[in-house]
Amino acid sequence: MRKLFLGFLAISAVLLSGTVCWGQTTSDHEFYRNKLQGSQGYENCKTVVDAVLVLGKKLEADGKIEYSTLITEKGMRDAIRSAVKNYDANQNHPPAQLERWKNEWKPIFLKIAETGEWPADCTFMGFYGWEDANGIQYDGFGLRLSLKTADGHNFALPIIDLSYGGFPK
């Protein structure tokens, strides 16, 4: 069962996340519906375990406890590794963004995955539905690891994309 769960996380990050928001700033995510409760609570986190606990409380407050089984320290660290590999494999990013990815963002995400340390200005952001370019609305669960960048934007790395009735493009 555990291998099935880890496989689900890896497949989610690899297959679906590229269709939603690779490398966009959070202001570009207007098509998300029913957003996870605010990004507050992560400012005192020092580890992935701390952040997972904050996220679990947010899921509970939103009445979405069914998604909490996806949120474990090991699961999140594995999903981050998978998302980093997927981002590296996706060549559809502007050169300036790829440069920042390699030099600024990727090392931070890999450090989270490898050591479990939680940096300042890092949060989980999520949503329970979204709308595609054709106006079709999907229910599900999406989770992003958001890092505040030096220029004040947020870089959101897709970690989980669970869609009911959606198909990857």
SEFITOR-551455 format. One record per residue: residue in one letter; z, y, x of N, C-alpha, C in turn; residue number from 0. Coordinates in pm, whole numbers, plus 32768, in hexadecimal, padded with zeros to 4 digits. Layout:
<pts>
{pt "A" {Z Y X} {Z Y X} {Z Y X} NUM}
...
</pts>
This chain:
<pts>
{pt "M" {8000 7F89 8052} {8000 8000 8000} {8000 807E 8057} 0}
{pt "R" {804E 807B 80C3} {8057 80EF 811C} {7FCF 810C 815C} 1}
{pt "K" {7F87 80A0 8185} {7F03 80B5 81C0} {7EA2 80EF 8159} 2}
{pt "L" {7EAF 80C2 80DD} {7E5B 80F9 8073} {7E76 818E 8061} 3}
{pt "F" {7EF6 81B4 8061} {7F1C 8240 8054} {7EE3 8293 80C7} 4}
{pt "L" {7EF5 8264 8144} {7EC2 82AE 81B7} {7E2A 82B7 81B4} 5}
{pt "G" {7DEC 824C 8188} {7D5B 824E 817A} {7D2F 82B4 8113} 6}
{pt "F" {7D79 82BC 80A4} {7D5C 831F 803D} {7D64 83AB 8077} 7}
{pt "L" {7DCC 83C8 80C3} {7DDA 844C 80FD} {7D67 846C 815B} 8}
{pt "A" {7D45 840D 81AF} {7CD9 8423 820E} {7C54 8439 81C5} 9}
{pt "I" {7C39 83E5 8162} {7BBC 83F2 8118} {7BB9 8476 80CC} 10}
{pt "S" {7C2A 849C 8092} {7C30 851C 804A} {7C0B 858F 80A5} 11}
{pt "A" {7C4A 8593 8118} {7C32 8602 8174} {7BA2 8600 81A7} 12}
{pt "V" {7B6E 8589 81C6} {7AEA 8580 8201} {7A7B 8596 819B} 13}
{pt "L" {7A84 8556 8127} {7A16 855D 80C7} {7A13 85DB 8074} 14}
{pt "L" {7A84 8606 8045} {7A84 8670 7FE2} {7AA0 86FA 8017} 15}
{pt "S" {7AED 8706 807F} {7B19 878B 80A8} {7AA6 87E4 80D3} 16}
{pt "G" {7A40 87AF 810F} {79D0 8802 813A} {7987 8842 80C6} 17}
{pt "T" {7992 880C 804E} {794C 8845 7FDC} {799B 88B7 7F9C} 18}
{pt "V" {7A17 88CB 7FC5} {7A69 892C 7F7F} {7A7A 89AD 7FCD} 19}
{pt "C" {7AAF 89AA 8046} {7ACC 8A2D 8083} {7ADC 8A2B 811A} 20}
{pt "W" {7A93 89DE 8162} {7AA5 89DC 81F2} {7A9C 8A68 822B} 21}
{pt "G" {7B07 8A94 8268} {7B07 8B0D 82B6} {7B01 8B8F 826A} 22}
{pt "Q" {7B13 8B8E 81E9} {7B12 8C0A 81A0} {7B9C 8C49 81A3} 23}
{pt "T" {7B9F 8CCA 8191} {7C21 8D0B 8182} {7C51 8CF4 80F4} 24}
{pt "T" {7CD3 8CFE 80DF} {7D09 8CDF 805C} {7CD6 8D3E 7FF1} 25}
{pt "S" {7CAA 8DB5 8014} {7C73 8E10 7FAF} {7BF0 8DDB 7F77} 26}
{pt "D" {7BAF 8D7E 7FBC} {7B32 8D44 7F8C} {7B47 8CD4 7F27} 27}
{pt "H" {7BC2 8CB2 7F08} {7BDF 8C3E 7EB6} {7BF8 8C62 7E24} 28}
{pt "E" {7BA9 8CBB 7DEE} {7BBE 8CE8 7D66} {7BA3 8C79 7D01} 29}
{pt "F" {7B5D 8C10 7D27} {7B3B 8BA6 7CC9} {7BAB 8B41 7CB8} 30}
{pt "Y" {7C1A 8B4F 7D00} {7C8B 8AF5 7CED} {7CD4 8B19 7C6D} 31}
{pt "R" {7CFB 8AB4 7C23} {7D47 8ACA 7BA9} {7DD3 8A90 7BB9} 32}
{pt "N" {7E31 8AC5 7B6F} {7EB8 8A8D 7B6C} {7EF1 8A7A 7BF8} 33}
{pt "K" {7F00 8AE6 7C3F} {7F2D 8ADE 7CCA} {7FBD 8AAF 7CD4} 34}
{pt "L" {7FD9 8A66 7D3F} {805F 8A39 7D60} {80B9 8AB3 7D6E} 35}
{pt "Q" {8136 8AA6 7D46} {8193 8B16 7D4F} {8190 8B53 7DDA} 36}
{pt "G" {81A7 8BD6 7DE4} {819C 8C29 7E5A} {81B2 8BEB 7EE3} 37}
{pt "S" {8191 8C37 7F48} {819C 8C08 7FD2} {8226 8C24 800D} 38}
{pt "Q" {8282 8C5A 7FBD} {8308 8C75 7FEF} {8352 8BF0 8009} 39}
{pt "G" {83B1 8BF7 8065} {8403 8B83 8082} {83E3 8B42 8107} 40}
{pt "Y" {8371 8B60 8140} {8349 8B22 81BE} {837A 8B71 8238} 41}
{pt "E" {83AB 8BEA 8222} {83D0 8C40 8292} {8440 8C07 82E9} 42}
{pt "N" {8493 8BAF 82B3} {84FF 8B73 8301} {84DF 8AE7 8332} 43}
{pt "C" {8467 8AB7 8317} {8441 8A2F 8341} {842C 8A2A 83D7} 44}
{pt "K" {845F 89C1 8414} {844D 89AA 84A3} {83FC 892B 84BE} 45}
{pt "T" {83F5 88D2 8458} {83B0 8852 8468} {835B 8835 83ED} 46}
{pt "V" {8302 87D3 83FB} {82B3 87A5 8389} {8310 876E 831D} 47}
{pt "V" {837B 872C 8344} {83DC 86F9 82E3} {8412 876B 828D} 48}
{pt "D" {8437 87DA 82CC} {8467 884E 8280} {83FE 887E 821D} 49}
{pt "A" {8381 8888 824A} {8315 88B9 81F5} {82F8 8859 8182} 50}
{pt "V" {8300 87D7 819C} {82EB 8773 8134} {8358 8780 80C9} 51}
{pt "L" {83D2 879B 80F1} {843F 87AD 8091} {8427 8828 8039} 52}
{pt "V" {83F9 8896 8075} {83D9 890E 8028} {836A 88F0 7FC6} 53}
{pt "L" {8301 88AE 7FF4} {8290 888C 7F9E} {82BC 8832 7F2C} 54}
{pt "G" {8311 87D0 7F49} {8343 8777 7EE0} {838C 87C3 7E72} 55}
{pt "K" {83DB 8826 7E99} {8422 8878 7E35} {83C0 88C9 7DE1} 56}
{pt "K" {8355 88F9 7E1F} {82F0 8946 7DD5} {82A7 88EC 7D71} 57}
{pt "L" {8286 8872 7D9B} {8245 8813 7D40} {82A0 87F5 7CCA} 58}
{pt "E" {8320 87E1 7CE5} {8380 87C5 7C7B} {838A 883C 7C1B} 59}
{pt "A" {8392 88B4 7C51} {839C 892D 7BFE} {831F 893F 7BA7} 60}
{pt "D" {82AC 8914 7BD9} {822F 891F 7B8F} {821C 88AD 7B2B} 61}
{pt "G" {8279 884C 7B2B} {826A 87D9 7AD2} {81FD 877A 7AFF} 62}
{pt "K" {81E3 8777 7B82} {8178 8723 7BBA} {81B1 86BD 7C1B} 63}
{pt "I" {8221 8681 7BF7} {8267 8624 7C4E} {8210 85AA 7C72} 64}
{pt "E" {81AB 858B 7C1F} {8156 8518 7C3A} {810C 8524 7CBF} 65}
{pt "Y" {80FA 859E 7CF1} {80B5 85B0 7D70} {8113 85A6 7DE8} 66}
{pt "S" {8194 85A3 7DCF} {81F3 85A3 7E3E} {81EC 8524 7E92} 67}
{pt "T" {81BA 84B6 7E5A} {81AE 843B 7EAA} {8144 8449 7F16} 68}
{pt "L" {80EA 84AA 7F08} {8085 84C3 7F70} {80BE 8513 7FE5} 69}
{pt "I" {8131 8550 7FD0} {8166 85B0 8030} {81D8 8572 8080} 70}
{pt "T" {81B9 8541 80F6} {821C 850D 8154} {81FF 854A 81DC} 71}
{pt "E" {8260 8545 8235} {8249 857B 82BB} {81D4 8534 82FE} 72}
{pt "K" {81D8 84B1 8303} {816D 8465 8345} {80E7 847C 8300} 73}
{pt "G" {80E8 847C 827A} {806C 8492 8230} {802F 8519 824E} 74}
{pt "M" {8082 8580 8254} {804F 8607 8270} {801B 8611 82FF} 75}
{pt "R" {8064 85D6 835D} {8037 85DC 83E8} {7FB3 8590 83FA} 76}
{pt "D" {7FA7 851C 83B9} {7F29 84D1 83BE} {7EB7 851D 837C} 77}
{pt "A" {7ED3 855C 830A} {7E6D 85A8 82C2} {7E3F 8621 8314} 78}
{pt "I" {7E9B 8662 835C} {7E76 86D3 83B1} {7E18 86A4 8420} 79}
{pt "R" {7E3A 8634 845F} {7DE2 85FC 84C8} {7D56 85E2 8490} 80}
{pt "S" {7D50 85A5 841B} {7CD0 8586 83DC} {7C82 8605 83BB} 81}
{pt "A" {7CC8 866A 8387} {7C86 86E8 8364} {7C4E 872E 83E0} 82}
{pt "V" {7C98 8726 844F} {7C68 8762 84CD} {7BE8 871B 84FB} 83}
{pt "K" {7BE7 8696 84F3} {7B6F 864B 851A} {7AF8 8670 84C0} 84}
{pt "N" {7B12 867F 843F} {7AA9 86A3 83E1} {7A73 872E 8401} 85}
{pt "Y" {7ACC 878C 841C} {7A9F 8813 843C} {7A49 8813 84BB} 86}
{pt "D" {7A74 87C6 851E} {7A25 87BB 859B} {799B 8782 8581} 87}
{pt "A" {7991 8724 8523} {7911 86E3 8507} {78B4 873A 84B2} 88}
{pt "N" {78EB 879A 8469} {789C 87F1 8413} {7862 8862 8466} 89}
{pt "Q" {77E0 8869 846F} {779D 88CD 84C3} {776B 8946 8474} 90}
{pt "N" {7797 8956 83F9} {7764 89C2 83A3} {77BA 8A3F 83A6} 91}
{pt "H" {77FA 8A5B 8414} {7851 8ACF 841E} {7810 8B38 8479} 92}
{pt "P" {7827 8BB7 845E} {77F2 8C20 84B5} {782A 8C10 8544} 93}
{pt "P" {77DB 8C33 85A9} {7807 8C22 8634} {788D 8C66 8652} 94}
{pt "A" {78A4 8CDE 861E} {7923 8D23 8638} {7999 8CD6 85FE} 95}
{pt "Q" {7983 8C9A 858A} {79EE 8C4B 854C} {7A08 8BCC 859B} 96}
{pt "L" {799F 8B8B 85CC} {79B1 8B13 861D} {79FD 8B33 869E} 97}
{pt "E" {79E1 8BA5 86D7} {7A28 8BCF 8751} {7ABD 8BE0 8734} 98}
{pt "R" {7ADD 8C24 86C6} {7B6A 8C36 86A1} {7BAA 8BB0 8680} 99}
{pt "W" {7B5F 8B58 8640} {7B91 8AD3 8621} {7BBC 8A8C 86A1} 100}
{pt "K" {7B62 8A88 8702} {7B7E 8A40 877F} {7BF0 8A7F 87CD} 101}
{pt "N" {7BF6 8B00 87D4} {7C55 8B44 882C} {7CD9 8B6D 87EA} 102}
{pt "E" {7CD7 8B84 8769} {7D4D 8BBB 8726} {7D8B 8B5B 86C1} 103}
{pt "W" {7D3C 8B2D 8660} {7D74 8AE3 85EF} {7D86 8A4F 860A} 104}
{pt "K" {7D22 8A0D 8642} {7D2A 897D 8659} {7DA4 8956 86AD} 105}
{pt "P" {7DC2 899B 871A} {7E38 8973 8769} {7EBA 897A 8718} 106}
{pt "I" {7EC4 89DB 86BD} {7F3D 89E6 866C} {7F46 8970 860B} 107}
{pt "F" {7ED8 8951 85C8} {7ED8 88E1 856A} {7EF4 885C 85B2} 108}
{pt "L" {7EB8 8849 8627} {7ED2 87CD 8672} {7F64 87C4 869E} 109}
{pt "K" {7FA0 8833 86C2} {802D 8832 86E9} {8085 8809 8673} 110}
{pt "I" {8065 883C 85FD} {80AF 8813 8586} {80A4 877C 8572} 111}
{pt "A" {8029 8749 857A} {8011 86BA 8565} {8055 8664 85CF} 112}
{pt "E" {8050 868F 864C} {8084 863D 86BA} {811C 8647 86CB} 113}
{pt "T" {8153 86BE 86BC} {81E3 86CE 86D9} {8239 86DA 865B} 114}
{pt "G" {81FC 86FE 85EB} {8249 8713 8571} {828B 879C 856B} 115}
{pt "E" {8272 87F2 85CF} {82AA 887A 85CD} {825E 88CE 8567} 116}
{pt "W" {82A7 8926 8523} {826C 897C 84BD} {826C 8A0C 84F0} 117}
{pt "P" {81F8 8A47 8507} {81F3 8AD0 853D} {8213 8B39 84D3} 118}
{pt "A" {823A 8BAE 8502} {824C 8C20 84A7} {81C4 8C41 846A} 119}
{pt "D" {81C5 8C81 83F8} {814A 8CAB 83B3} {80F3 8C36 8388} 120}
{pt "C" {8130 8BC4 836C} {80E8 8B4F 833F} {8124 8B21 82BA} 121}
{pt "T" {80CF 8B03 8259} {80FD 8AD7 81D7} {80A1 8A6D 81A0} 122}
{pt "F" {80D3 8A21 813F} {807C 89CE 80ED} {8058 8A22 8073} 123}
{pt "M" {7FDA 8A22 8050} {7FAA 8A63 7FD7} {7F62 89F8 7F86} 124}
{pt "G" {7F6F 89FF 7F04} {7F2F 8998 7EB4} {7F02 89C9 7E2D} 125}
{pt "F" {7EC0 8970 7DE6} {7E8C 8991 7D62} {7E7A 890E 7D16} 126}
{pt "Y" {7E75 891B 7C92} {7E6C 88A6 7C3A} {7DE8 88A0 7BEF} 127}
{pt "G" {7D88 88EB 7C1A} {7D04 88E7 7BDE} {7CAA 894F 7C1E} 128}
{pt "W" {7C29 8941 7C0A} {7BCB 89A1 7C40} {7B4B 899D 7BEE} 129}
{pt "E" {7AF7 89FF 7C05} {7A78 8A0A 7BC1} {7A09 8A0C 7C29} 130}
{pt "D" {79A1 89BE 7C11} {7934 89BB 7C73} {78CE 8A29 7C56} 131}
{pt "A" {7866 8A2E 7CA5} {7801 8A98 7C9A} {77B7 8A95 7C15} 132}
{pt "N" {77BA 8A22 7BD1} {7777 8A15 7B4F} {77D4 8A33 7ADB} 133}
{pt "G" {784F 8A5C 7AF8} {78AE 8A7D 7A8F} {78F9 8A04 7A57} 134}
{pt "I" {78E6 8990 7A94} {792C 8918 7A66} {79B9 891B 7A9E} 135}
{pt "Q" {7A1B 8906 7A47} {7AA7 8908 7A70} {7AD9 887A 7A87} 136}
{pt "Y" {7B25 8869 7AF4} {7B5D 87E9 7B18} {7BF4 87F3 7B20} 137}
{pt "D" {7C36 878B 7AF1} {7CC6 8781 7B04} {7CDF 8728 7B7C} 138}
{pt "G" {7D51 873A 7BBD} {7D73 86E8 7C30} {7DDC 872E 7C83} 139}
{pt "F" {7DD9 8714 7D03} {7E3A 874F 7D5F} {7DF5 876C 7DE3} 140}
{pt "G" {7DFF 87E7 7E0F} {7DCA 880F 7E90} {7E3B 884B 7EE2} 141}
{pt "L" {7E3D 882C 7F61} {7EA5 8860 7FBA} {7E64 8893 8039} 142}
{pt "R" {7E8B 890B 8061} {7E58 894A 80DA} {7ECC 896A 8137} 143}
{pt "L" {7EB4 895B 81B7} {7F13 8988 821C} {7EE2 8A11 8247} 144}
{pt "S" {7F2C 8A76 8222} {7F00 8B00 8237} {7F48 8B3D 82AE} 145}
{pt "L" {7EF9 8B7A 8304} {7F2B 8BBA 837D} {7F02 8C4C 837A} 146}
{pt "K" {7F63 8CA4 8383} {7F43 8D34 8389} {7F06 8D4F 8412} 147}
{pt "T" {7E8F 8D8D 8411} {7E48 8DA6 848D} {7E70 8E2D 84C8} 148}
{pt "A" {7E47 8E45 8543} {7E6B 8EC0 8589} {7E36 8F3C 8541} 149}
{pt "D" {7DC8 8F2F 84F6} {7D8F 8FA2 84AF} {7DC6 8FB0 8421} 150}
{pt "G" {7E2F 8F65 83FF} {7E71 8F74 837E} {7E39 8F21 830C} 151}
{pt "H" {7DD1 8ED3 8325} {7D9B 8E7A 82C0} {7DE3 8DF3 82C9} 152}
{pt "N" {7DC2 8D9C 826C} {7DF6 8D14 8271} {7D81 8CB4 8285} 153}
{pt "F" {7D91 8C59 82E4} {7D31 8BEE 82F6} {7D6C 8B74 82B0} 154}
{pt "A" {7D25 8B3E 824E} {7D59 8AD0 81FC} {7D10 8A4F 821E} 155}
{pt "L" {7D59 89F3 825B} {7D22 8970 8280} {7D3A 890E 820D} 156}
{pt "P" {7CD0 88D8 81CF} {7CE3 8879 8162} {7D28 87F9 8192} 157}
{pt "I" {7D93 87D5 814C} {7DE0 875E 816F} {7DCD 86F1 8107} 158}
{pt "I" {7DD6 8715 8088} {7DC4 86B5 801A} {7D69 86F4 7FB2} 159}
{pt "D" {7D08 86A6 7F83} {7CB7 86CA 7F10} {7CAF 864F 7EB7} 160}
{pt "L" {7CF4 8655 7E48} {7CF3 85E8 7DE6} {7CB7 8620 7D67} 161}
{pt "S" {7C47 85E7 7D3F} {7BFC 861D 7CCC} {7BEC 85B1 7C63} 162}
{pt "Y" {7C02 85D6 7BE6} {7BE7 857C 7B77} {7B5D 859B 7B41} 163}
{pt "G" {7AFE 8540 7B55} {7A79 8552 7B1F} {7A19 859F 7B76} 164}
{pt "G" {7A42 85CA 7BEC} {79E9 8615 7C44} {79A7 85B9 7CA9} 165}
{pt "F" {7934 85E2 7CD8} {78EC 8595 7D3C} {78CF 85EE 7DB3} 166}
{pt "P" {78E1 85BB 7E2D} {78C0 860C 7EA3} {782B 8625 7EAA} 167}
{pt "K" {7808 8699 7EE2} {777A 86BB 7EEE} {774C 86A1 7F7B} 168}
</pts>
